[in-house]
Amino acid sequence: MLYIILMKIIFTLHAEKQILERKFEKVWIEETIKTPDEIKRKGEKYYARKKLNGFTLKVVYAKEKYIKIITTYMVRP
């Protein structure tokens, strides 16, 4: 399954804080949005998952005129 998104991606202050604290690379988040292993939608929010380095990155975002990253975190697969 291949998803290609050409929309601008922005990060909420909350997401920016999480990225810094958890030492995530923004490219990981962008790749999770562009080529997720799994994606679900609940109301206005999207939940994307991608396996990276033995963990699964989860990204919660909303689509408006752009993609707004709300939160991101790692979990064990």
Stockholm file with secondary structure:
# STOCKHOLM 1.0

chainA/1-77         MLYIILMKIIFTLHAEKQILERKFEKVWIEETIKTPDEIKRKGEKYYARKKLNGFTLKVVYAKEKYIKIITTYMVRP
#=GR chainA/1-77 SS CCCCCCSCEEECHHHHHHHHHHTCCHHHHHHHHHSCSEEEEETTEEEEEEEETTEEEEEEEEESSSEEEEEEEEECC
#=GC SS_cons        CCCCCCSCEEECHHHHHHHHHHTCCHHHHHHHHHSCSEEEEETTEEEEEEEETTEEEEEEEEESSSEEEEEEEEECC
//
